Amino acid sequence: MRNIIRCKHCGDTIELKATHDFQLCTRTSVGIDGGLDYLKRIFGSNPAEEHYEELSEYE
Ligand SMILES: [Zn+2]
């Protein structure tokens, strides 16, 4: 599984590579949390699609 999103504000792609990891994009518009156990998204307000593009992959 990959935990990865692309920020639509700054174009950053952020990916978590370890459990309990946490990352924000350059402009801190969006973030991801949870590492590889679960997927948590941090963003300003709904709808989420305006803030990031989901690139995560499941197997
Ligand atoms: Zn961003």
N, CA, C, O and the ligand as a Tripos MOL2 file, in Angstrom:
@<TRIPOS>MOLECULE
protein
  237   235    60     0     0
PROTEIN
NO_CHARGES

@<TRIPOS>ATOM
      1 N           0.8330   -1.1960    0.0000 N.3       1 MET1
      2 CA          0.0000    0.0000    0.0000 C.3       1 MET1
      3 C           0.8710    1.2490    0.0000 C.2       1 MET1
      4 O           1.9150    1.2850    0.6510 O.2       1 MET1
      5 N           0.4430    2.2650   -0.7250 N.am      2 ARG2
      6 CA          1.1320    3.5530   -0.6950 C.3       2 ARG2
      7 C           0.1710    4.6100   -0.1830 C.2       2 ARG2
      8 O          -1.0020    4.6430   -0.5570 O.2       2 ARG2
      9 N           0.6870    5.4690    0.6750 N.am      3 ASN3
     10 CA         -0.0960    6.5530    1.2470 C.3       3 ASN3
     11 C           0.4270    7.8540    0.6500 C.2       3 ASN3
     12 O           1.4110    8.4170    1.1300 O.2       3 ASN3
     13 N          -0.2400    8.3260   -0.4020 N.am      4 ILE4
     14 CA          0.3260    9.4400   -1.1690 C.3       4 ILE4
     15 C          -0.7840   10.3170   -1.7520 C.2       4 ILE4
     16 O          -1.7970    9.8190   -2.2450 O.2       4 ILE4
     17 N          -0.5710   11.6160   -1.6850 N.am      5 ILE5
     18 CA         -1.5080   12.5620   -2.2970 C.3       5 ILE5
     19 C          -0.7260   13.6780   -2.9950 C.2       5 ILE5
     20 O           0.4580   13.8830   -2.7280 O.2       5 ILE5
     21 N          -1.4070   14.3920   -3.8910 N.am      6 ARG6
     22 CA         -0.8160   15.5640   -4.5240 C.3       6 ARG6
     23 C          -1.6380   16.7870   -4.1530 C.2       6 ARG6
     24 O          -2.8580   16.8120   -4.3190 O.2       6 ARG6
     25 N          -0.9470   17.7970   -3.6480 N.am      7 CYS7
     26 CA         -1.6140   19.0440   -3.2690 C.3       7 CYS7
     27 C          -1.9860   19.8340   -4.5150 C.2       7 CYS7
     28 O          -1.1550   20.0310   -5.4010 O.2       7 CYS7
     29 N          -3.2360   20.2860   -4.5830 N.am      8 LYS8
     30 CA         -3.6660   21.0620   -5.7460 C.3       8 LYS8
     31 C          -3.3180   22.5370   -5.6180 C.2       8 LYS8
     32 O          -3.4790   23.2910   -6.5780 O.2       8 LYS8
     33 N          -2.8510   22.9570   -4.4680 N.am      9 HIS9
     34 CA         -2.4810   24.3640   -4.2760 C.3       9 HIS9
     35 C          -1.0490   24.6230   -4.7110 C.2       9 HIS9
     36 O          -0.7820   25.6000   -5.4110 O.2       9 HIS9
     37 N          -0.1340   23.7710   -4.3110 N.am     10 CYS10
     38 CA          1.2760   24.0060   -4.6410 C.3      10 CYS10
     39 C           1.8550   22.9200   -5.5410 C.2      10 CYS10
     40 O           2.9940   23.0490   -5.9910 O.2      10 CYS10
     41 N           1.1140   21.8620   -5.8130 N.am     11 GLY11
     42 CA          1.5890   20.8340   -6.7210 C.3      11 GLY11
     43 C           2.4920   19.7990   -6.0850 C.2      11 GLY11
     44 O           2.9610   18.8800   -6.7570 O.2      11 GLY11
     45 N           2.7360   19.9430   -4.8070 N.am     12 ASP12
     46 CA          3.5780   18.9800   -4.1040 C.3      12 ASP12
     47 C           2.9370   17.6050   -4.0650 C.2      12 ASP12
     48 O           1.7210   17.4690   -3.9320 O.2      12 ASP12
     49 N           3.7830   16.5870   -4.1840 N.am     13 THR13
     50 CA          3.3470   15.2330   -3.9130 C.3      13 THR13
     51 C           3.9690   14.8130   -2.5940 C.2      13 THR13
     52 O           5.1880   14.8790   -2.4350 O.2      13 THR13
     53 N           3.1630   14.3910   -1.6640 N.am     14 ILE14
     54 CA          3.6900   13.9600   -0.3710 C.3      14 ILE14
     55 C           3.2960   12.5220   -0.1220 C.2      14 ILE14
     56 O           2.1560   12.1170   -0.3500 O.2      14 ILE14
     57 N           4.2590   11.7670    0.3460 N.am     15 GLU15
     58 CA          4.0590   10.3420    0.5560 C.3      15 GLU15
     59 C           4.6240    9.9420    1.9000 C.2      15 GLU15
     60 O           5.6850   10.4170    2.3060 O.2      15 GLU15
     61 N           3.9130    9.0700    2.5870 N.am     16 LEU16
     62 CA          4.3930    8.5420    3.8590 C.3      16 LEU16
     63 C           5.0310    7.1850    3.6270 C.2      16 LEU16
     64 O           4.4980    6.3390    2.9080 O.2      16 LEU16
     65 N           6.1840    6.9990    4.2530 N.am     17 LYS17
     66 CA          6.9090    5.7540    4.0300 C.3      17 LYS17
     67 C           7.0380    4.9210    5.2860 C.2      17 LYS17
     68 O           7.6050    3.8290    5.2490 O.2      17 LYS17
     69 N           6.5270    5.4140    6.3880 N.am     18 ALA18
     70 CA          6.6500    4.6710    7.6330 C.3      18 ALA18
     71 C           5.3710    4.7980    8.4410 C.2      18 ALA18
     72 O           4.6020    5.7430    8.2630 O.2      18 ALA18
     73 N           5.1550    3.8570    9.3120 N.am     19 THR19
     74 CA          3.9920    3.8980   10.1830 C.3      19 THR19
     75 C           4.1090    5.0790   11.1430 C.2      19 THR19
     76 O           5.1960    5.4000   11.6230 O.2      19 THR19
     77 N           2.9870    5.7110   11.4110 N.am     20 HIS20
     78 CA          2.9120    6.8610   12.3270 C.3      20 HIS20
     79 C           3.7260    8.0400   11.7980 C.2      20 HIS20
     80 O           4.2240    8.8550   12.5750 O.2      20 HIS20
     81 N           3.8570    8.1260   10.4920 N.am     21 ASP21
     82 CA          4.5200    9.2630    9.8860 C.3      21 ASP21
     83 C           3.5000   10.3740    9.6890 C.2      21 ASP21
     84 O           2.2920   10.1500    9.7680 O.2      21 ASP21
     85 N           4.0060   11.5760    9.4300 N.am     22 PHE22
     86 CA          3.1300   12.7270    9.2160 C.3      22 PHE22
     87 C           3.8550   13.7250    8.3360 C.2      22 PHE22
     88 O           5.0180   14.0450    8.5820 O.2      22 PHE22
     89 N           3.1670   14.2250    7.3010 N.am     23 GLN23
     90 CA          3.8120   15.1840    6.4110 C.3      23 GLN23
     91 C           2.8260   16.2370    5.9570 C.2      23 GLN23
     92 O           1.6370   15.9750    5.7770 O.2      23 GLN23
     93 N           3.3650   17.4600    5.7750 N.am     24 LEU24
     94 CA          2.5920   18.5480    5.1940 C.3      24 LEU24
     95 C           3.2560   18.9720    3.8930 C.2      24 LEU24
     96 O           4.4630   18.8020    3.7230 O.2      24 LEU24
     97 N           2.4590   19.5290    2.9670 N.am     25 CYS25
     98 CA          3.0580   20.0490    1.7450 C.3      25 CYS25
     99 C           3.7780   21.3530    2.0500 C.2      25 CYS25
    100 O           3.7110   21.8580    3.1700 O.2      25 CYS25
    101 N           4.4670   21.8980    1.0490 N.am     26 THR26
    102 CA          5.3040   23.0830    1.2620 C.3      26 THR26
    103 C           4.5180   24.2470    1.8460 C.2      26 THR26
    104 O           4.9930   24.9320    2.7520 O.2      26 THR26
    105 N           3.3370   24.4650    1.3340 N.am     27 ARG27
    106 CA          2.5290   25.5960    1.8050 C.3      27 ARG27
    107 C           1.6190   25.2000    2.9610 C.2      27 ARG27
    108 O           0.7710   25.9850    3.3840 O.2      27 ARG27
    109 N           1.7900   24.0080    3.4610 N.am     28 THR28
    110 CA          0.9910   23.4720    4.5700 C.3      28 THR28
    111 C          -0.5060   23.5890    4.2970 C.2      28 THR28
    112 O          -1.3040   23.7870    5.2130 O.2      28 THR28
    113 N          -0.8710   23.4630    3.0220 N.am     29 SER29
    114 CA         -2.2870   23.4780    2.6730 C.3      29 SER29
    115 C          -2.9450   22.1480    2.9990 C.2      29 SER29
    116 O          -4.0840   22.1020    3.4630 O.2      29 SER29
    117 N          -2.2270   21.0840    2.7560 N.am     30 VAL30
    118 CA         -2.7500   19.7550    3.0280 C.3      30 VAL30
    119 C          -1.6740   18.9150    3.7160 C.2      30 VAL30
    120 O          -0.4810   19.2050    3.6330 O.2      30 VAL30
    121 N          -2.1290   17.8810    4.3880 N.am     31 GLY31
    122 CA         -1.1980   16.9830    5.0480 C.3      31 GLY31
    123 C          -1.7570   15.5830    5.0690 C.2      31 GLY31
    124 O          -2.9520   15.3650    4.8660 O.2      31 GLY31
    125 N          -0.8660   14.6320    5.3190 N.am     32 ILE32
    126 CA         -1.2950   13.2530    5.4670 C.3      32 ILE32
    127 C          -0.6940   12.6880    6.7380 C.2      32 ILE32
    128 O           0.4000   13.0640    7.1580 O.2      32 ILE32
    129 N          -1.4310   11.7840    7.3300 N.am     33 ASP33
    130 CA         -1.0620   11.2320    8.6270 C.3      33 ASP33
    131 C          -1.3950    9.7500    8.6160 C.2      33 ASP33
    132 O          -2.1700    9.2810    7.7820 O.2      33 ASP33
    133 N          -0.8090    9.0290    9.5360 N.am     34 GLY34
    134 CA         -1.2020    7.6420    9.7230 C.3      34 GLY34
    135 C          -0.2280    6.6240    9.1960 C.2      34 GLY34
    136 O          -0.3890    5.4310    9.4550 O.2      34 GLY34
    137 N           0.7910    7.0600    8.4550 N.am     35 GLY35
    138 CA          1.7440    6.0930    7.9430 C.3      35 GLY35
    139 C           1.0800    5.0920    7.0320 C.2      35 GLY35
    140 O           0.3480    5.4690    6.1170 O.2      35 GLY35
    141 N           1.3260    3.8260    7.2710 N.am     36 LEU36
    142 CA          0.8100    2.7960    6.3820 C.3      36 LEU36
    143 C          -0.3340    2.0030    7.0020 C.2      36 LEU36
    144 O          -0.8550    1.0710    6.3880 O.2      36 LEU36
    145 N          -0.7200    2.3690    8.2060 N.am     37 ASP37
    146 CA         -1.7920    1.6370    8.8760 C.3      37 ASP37
    147 C          -3.1690    2.1540    8.4890 C.2      37 ASP37
    148 O          -4.0980    1.3710    8.2870 O.2      37 ASP37
    149 N          -3.2960    3.4310    8.3910 N.am     38 TYR38
    150 CA         -4.5780    4.0260    8.0120 C.3      38 TYR38
    151 C          -4.2830    5.3380    7.3070 C.2      38 TYR38
    152 O          -3.1800    5.8740    7.4190 O.2      38 TYR38
    153 N          -5.2620    5.8560    6.5820 N.am     39 LEU39
    154 CA         -5.0730    7.0610    5.7950 C.3      39 LEU39
    155 C          -5.8780    8.1890    6.4150 C.2      39 LEU39
    156 O          -7.1040    8.1260    6.4960 O.2      39 LEU39
    157 N          -5.1670    9.2210    6.8520 N.am     40 LYS40
    158 CA         -5.8490   10.3890    7.3820 C.3      40 LYS40
    159 C          -5.4130   11.6060    6.5820 C.2      40 LYS40
    160 O          -4.2220   11.7860    6.3280 O.2      40 LYS40
    161 N          -6.3670   12.4440    6.1810 N.am     41 ARG41
    162 CA         -6.0680   13.6320    5.3920 C.3      41 ARG41
    163 C          -6.3520   14.8710    6.2070 C.2      41 ARG41
    164 O          -7.3410   14.9440    6.9370 O.2      41 ARG41
    165 N          -5.4570   15.8620    6.0700 N.am     42 ILE42
    166 CA         -5.6780   17.1440    6.7190 C.3      42 ILE42
    167 C          -5.8250   18.1990    5.6330 C.2      42 ILE42
    168 O          -4.9460   18.3390    4.7820 O.2      42 ILE42
    169 N          -6.9010   18.9260    5.6520 N.am     43 PHE43
    170 CA         -7.1020   19.9870    4.6650 C.3      43 PHE43
    171 C          -8.0280   21.0310    5.2690 C.2      43 PHE43
    172 O          -8.6690   20.7890    6.2920 O.2      43 PHE43
    173 N          -8.0920   22.1980    4.6250 N.am     44 GLY44
    174 CA         -8.7850   23.3340    5.2150 C.3      44 GLY44
    175 C         -10.2730   23.1340    5.3670 C.2      44 GLY44
    176 O         -10.7980   23.2020    6.4790 O.2      44 GLY44
    177 N         -10.9640   22.8880    4.2640 N.am     45 SER45
    178 CA        -12.4190   22.7940    4.3340 C.3      45 SER45
    179 C         -12.9090   21.9280    3.1890 C.2      45 SER45
    180 O         -12.2050   21.7310    2.1990 O.2      45 SER45
    181 N         -14.1010   21.4230    3.3300 N.am     46 ASN46
    182 CA        -14.6850   20.6030    2.2710 C.3      46 ASN46
    183 C         -15.0240   21.4470    1.0520 C.2      46 ASN46
    184 O         -15.2590   22.6450    1.2090 O.2      46 ASN46
    185 N         -15.0630   20.8880   -0.1550 N.am     47 PRO47
    186 CA        -14.7920   19.4850   -0.4160 C.3      47 PRO47
    187 C         -13.2940   19.1890   -0.5290 C.2      47 PRO47
    188 O         -12.5130   20.0280   -0.9790 O.2      47 PRO47
    189 N         -12.9210   18.0110   -0.1220 N.am     48 ALA48
    190 CA        -11.5230   17.6080   -0.1190 C.3      48 ALA48
    191 C         -10.9230   17.6440   -1.5250 C.2      48 ALA48
    192 O          -9.7290   17.8990   -1.6850 O.2      48 ALA48
    193 N         -11.7560   17.3860   -2.5510 N.am     49 GLU49
    194 CA        -11.2390   17.3160   -3.9230 C.3      49 GLU49
    195 C         -10.6350   18.6450   -4.3800 C.2      49 GLU49
    196 O          -9.8340   18.6730   -5.3140 O.2      49 GLU49
    197 N         -11.0120   19.7340   -3.7330 N.am     50 GLU50
    198 CA        -10.4530   21.0320   -4.1090 C.3      50 GLU50
    199 C          -9.0380   21.2150   -3.5820 C.2      50 GLU50
    200 O          -8.3090   22.0970   -4.0340 O.2      50 GLU50
    201 N          -8.6570   20.3850   -2.6340 N.am     51 HIS51
    202 CA         -7.3740   20.5870   -1.9670 C.3      51 HIS51
    203 C          -6.3140   19.5790   -2.3800 C.2      51 HIS51
    204 O          -5.1310   19.9120   -2.4610 O.2      51 HIS51
    205 N          -6.7320   18.3640   -2.6390 N.am     52 TYR52
    206 CA         -5.7200   17.3750   -2.9900 C.3      52 TYR52
    207 C          -6.2820   16.3200   -3.9290 C.2      52 TYR52
    208 O          -7.4920   16.1150   -4.0320 O.2      52 TYR52
    209 N          -5.3580   15.6650   -4.6050 N.am     53 GLU53
    210 CA         -5.6940   14.5550   -5.4850 C.3      53 GLU53
    211 C          -5.1920   13.2760   -4.8310 C.2      53 GLU53
    212 O          -4.0340   13.1900   -4.4220 O.2      53 GLU53
    213 N          -6.0560   12.3040   -4.7360 N.am     54 GLU54
    214 CA         -5.7040   11.0530   -4.0700 C.3      54 GLU54
    215 C          -4.9070   10.1620   -5.0100 C.2      54 GLU54
    216 O          -5.3860    9.8090   -6.0870 O.2      54 GLU54
    217 N          -3.6960    9.7980   -4.6110 N.am     55 LEU55
    218 CA         -2.8490    8.9380   -5.4530 C.3      55 LEU55
    219 C          -2.5220    7.6240   -4.7580 C.2      55 LEU55
    220 O          -1.7190    6.8370   -5.2610 O.2      55 LEU55
    221 N          -3.1210    7.3890   -3.6370 N.am     56 SER56
    222 CA         -2.8010    6.1910   -2.8710 C.3      56 SER56
    223 C          -3.1630    4.9220   -3.6200 C.2      56 SER56
    224 O          -4.1020    4.8890   -4.4160 O.2      56 SER56
    225 N          -2.4030    3.8970   -3.3490 N.am     57 GLU57
    226 CA         -2.6300    2.6120   -4.0020 C.3      57 GLU57
    227 C          -2.8230    1.5370   -2.9500 C.2      57 GLU57
    228 O          -2.1330    1.5060   -1.9310 O.2      57 GLU57
    229 N          -3.7620    0.6670   -3.2140 N.am     58 TYR58
    230 CA         -4.0330   -0.4450   -2.3230 C.3      58 TYR58
    231 C          -3.7720   -1.7500   -3.0540 C.2      58 TYR58
    232 O          -3.9210   -1.8530   -4.2720 O.2      58 TYR58
    233 N          -3.3870   -2.7180   -2.2880 N.am     59 GLU59
    234 CA         -3.1860   -4.0280   -2.9080 C.3      59 GLU59
    235 C          -4.1310   -5.0340   -2.2790 C.2      59 GLU59
    236 O          -4.1260   -6.2050   -2.6580 O.2      59 GLU59
    237 ZN          0.3760   22.4020   -0.9980 Zn       60 ZN60
@<TRIPOS>BOND
     1     1     2 1
     2     2     3 1
     3     3     4 2
     4     3     5 am
     5     5     6 1
     6     6     7 1
     7     7     8 2
     8     7     9 am
     9     9    10 1
    10    10    11 1
    11    11    12 2
    12    11    13 am
    13    13    14 1
    14    14    15 1
    15    15    16 2
    16    15    17 am
    17    17    18 1
    18    18    19 1
    19    19    20 2
    20    19    21 am
    21    21    22 1
    22    22    23 1
    23    23    24 2
    24    23    25 am
    25    25    26 1
    26    26    27 1
    27    27    28 2
    28    27    29 am
    29    29    30 1
    30    30    31 1
    31    31    32 2
    32    31    33 am
    33    33    34 1
    34    34    35 1
    35    35    36 2
    36    35    37 am
    37    37    38 1
    38    38    39 1
    39    39    40 2
    40    39    41 am
    41    41    42 1
    42    42    43 1
    43    43    44 2
    44    43    45 am
    45    45    46 1
    46    46    47 1
    47    47    48 2
    48    47    49 am
    49    49    50 1
    50    50    51 1
    51    51    52 2
    52    51    53 am
    53    53    54 1
    54    54    55 1
    55    55    56 2
    56    55    57 am
    57    57    58 1
    58    58    59 1
    59    59    60 2
    60    59    61 am
    61    61    62 1
    62    62    63 1
    63    63    64 2
    64    63    65 am
    65    65    66 1
    66    66    67 1
    67    67    68 2
    68    67    69 am
    69    69    70 1
    70    70    71 1
    71    71    72 2
    72    71    73 am
    73    73    74 1
    74    74    75 1
    75    75    76 2
    76    75    77 am
    77    77    78 1
    78    78    79 1
    79    79    80 2
    80    79    81 am
    81    81    82 1
    82    82    83 1
    83    83    84 2
    84    83    85 am
    85    85    86 1
    86    86    87 1
    87    87    88 2
    88    87    89 am
    89    89    90 1
    90    90    91 1
    91    91    92 2
    92    91    93 am
    93    93    94 1
    94    94    95 1
    95    95    96 2
    96    95    97 am
    97    97    98 1
    98    98    99 1
    99    99   100 2
   100    99   101 am
   101   101   102 1
   102   102   103 1
   103   103   104 2
   104   103   105 am
   105   105   106 1
   106   106   107 1
   107   107   108 2
   108   107   109 am
   109   109   110 1
   110   110   111 1
   111   111   112 2
   112   111   113 am
   113   113   114 1
   114   114   115 1
   115   115   116 2
   116   115   117 am
   117   117   118 1
   118   118   119 1
   119   119   120 2
   120   119   121 am
   121   121   122 1
   122   122   123 1
   123   123   124 2
   124   123   125 am
   125   125   126 1
   126   126   127 1
   127   127   128 2
   128   127   129 am
   129   129   130 1
   130   130   131 1
   131   131   132 2
   132   131   133 am
   133   133   134 1
   134   134   135 1
   135   135   136 2
   136   135   137 am
   137   137   138 1
   138   138   139 1
   139   139   140 2
   140   139   141 am
   141   141   142 1
   142   142   143 1
   143   143   144 2
   144   143   145 am
   145   145   146 1
   146   146   147 1
   147   147   148 2
   148   147   149 am
   149   149   150 1
   150   150   151 1
   151   151   152 2
   152   151   153 am
   153   153   154 1
   154   154   155 1
   155   155   156 2
   156   155   157 am
   157   157   158 1
   158   158   159 1
   159   159   160 2
   160   159   161 am
   161   161   162 1
   162   162   163 1
   163   163   164 2
   164   163   165 am
   165   165   166 1
   166   166   167 1
   167   167   168 2
   168   167   169 am
   169   169   170 1
   170   170   171 1
   171   171   172 2
   172   171   173 am
   173   173   174 1
   174   174   175 1
   175   175   176 2
   176   175   177 am
   177   177   178 1
   178   178   179 1
   179   179   180 2
   180   179   181 am
   181   181   182 1
   182   182   183 1
   183   183   184 2
   184   183   185 am
   185   185   186 1
   186   186   187 1
   187   187   188 2
   188   187   189 am
   189   189   190 1
   190   190   191 1
   191   191   192 2
   192   191   193 am
   193   193   194 1
   194   194   195 1
   195   195   196 2
   196   195   197 am
   197   197   198 1
   198   198   199 1
   199   199   200 2
   200   199   201 am
   201   201   202 1
   202   202   203 1
   203   203   204 2
   204   203   205 am
   205   205   206 1
   206   206   207 1
   207   207   208 2
   208   207   209 am
   209   209   210 1
   210   210   211 1
   211   211   212 2
   212   211   213 am
   213   213   214 1
   214   214   215 1
   215   215   216 2
   216   215   217 am
   217   217   218 1
   218   218   219 1
   219   219   220 2
   220   219   221 am
   221   221   222 1
   222   222   223 1
   223   223   224 2
   224   223   225 am
   225   225   226 1
   226   226   227 1
   227   227   228 2
   228   227   229 am
   229   229   230 1
   230   230   231 1
   231   231   232 2
   232   231   233 am
   233   233   234 1
   234   234   235 1
   235   235   236 2
@<TRIPOS>SUBSTRUCTURE
     1 MET1         2 RESIDUE 1 A MET
     2 ARG2         6 RESIDUE 1 A ARG
     3 ASN3        10 RESIDUE 1 A ASN
     4 ILE4        14 RESIDUE 1 A ILE
     5 ILE5        18 RESIDUE 1 A ILE
     6 ARG6        22 RESIDUE 1 A ARG
     7 CYS7        26 RESIDUE 1 A CYS
     8 LYS8        30 RESIDUE 1 A LYS
     9 HIS9        34 RESIDUE 1 A HIS
    10 CYS10       38 RESIDUE 1 A CYS
    11 GLY11       42 RESIDUE 1 A GLY
    12 ASP12       46 RESIDUE 1 A ASP
    13 THR13       50 RESIDUE 1 A THR
    14 ILE14       54 RESIDUE 1 A ILE
    15 GLU15       58 RESIDUE 1 A GLU
    16 LEU16       62 RESIDUE 1 A LEU
    17 LYS17       66 RESIDUE 1 A LYS
    18 ALA18       70 RESIDUE 1 A ALA
    19 THR19       74 RESIDUE 1 A THR
    20 HIS20       78 RESIDUE 1 A HIS
    21 ASP21       82 RESIDUE 1 A ASP
    22 PHE22       86 RESIDUE 1 A PHE
    23 GLN23       90 RESIDUE 1 A GLN
    24 LEU24       94 RESIDUE 1 A LEU
    25 CYS25       98 RESIDUE 1 A CYS
    26 THR26      102 RESIDUE 1 A THR
    27 ARG27      106 RESIDUE 1 A ARG
    28 THR28      110 RESIDUE 1 A THR
    29 SER29      114 RESIDUE 1 A SER
    30 VAL30      118 RESIDUE 1 A VAL
    31 GLY31      122 RESIDUE 1 A GLY
    32 ILE32      126 RESIDUE 1 A ILE
    33 ASP33      130 RESIDUE 1 A ASP
    34 GLY34      134 RESIDUE 1 A GLY
    35 GLY35      138 RESIDUE 1 A GLY
    36 LEU36      142 RESIDUE 1 A LEU
    37 ASP37      146 RESIDUE 1 A ASP
    38 TYR38      150 RESIDUE 1 A TYR
    39 LEU39      154 RESIDUE 1 A LEU
    40 LYS40      158 RESIDUE 1 A LYS
    41 ARG41      162 RESIDUE 1 A ARG
    42 ILE42      166 RESIDUE 1 A ILE
    43 PHE43      170 RESIDUE 1 A PHE
    44 GLY44      174 RESIDUE 1 A GLY
    45 SER45      178 RESIDUE 1 A SER
    46 ASN46      182 RESIDUE 1 A ASN
    47 PRO47      186 RESIDUE 1 A PRO
    48 ALA48      190 RESIDUE 1 A ALA
    49 GLU49      194 RESIDUE 1 A GLU
    50 GLU50      198 RESIDUE 1 A GLU
    51 HIS51      202 RESIDUE 1 A HIS
    52 TYR52      206 RESIDUE 1 A TYR
    53 GLU53      210 RESIDUE 1 A GLU
    54 GLU54      214 RESIDUE 1 A GLU
    55 LEU55      218 RESIDUE 1 A LEU
    56 SER56      222 RESIDUE 1 A SER
    57 GLU57      226 RESIDUE 1 A GLU
    58 TYR58      230 RESIDUE 1 A TYR
    59 GLU59      234 RESIDUE 1 A GLU
    60 ZN60       237 GROUP 0 **** ****
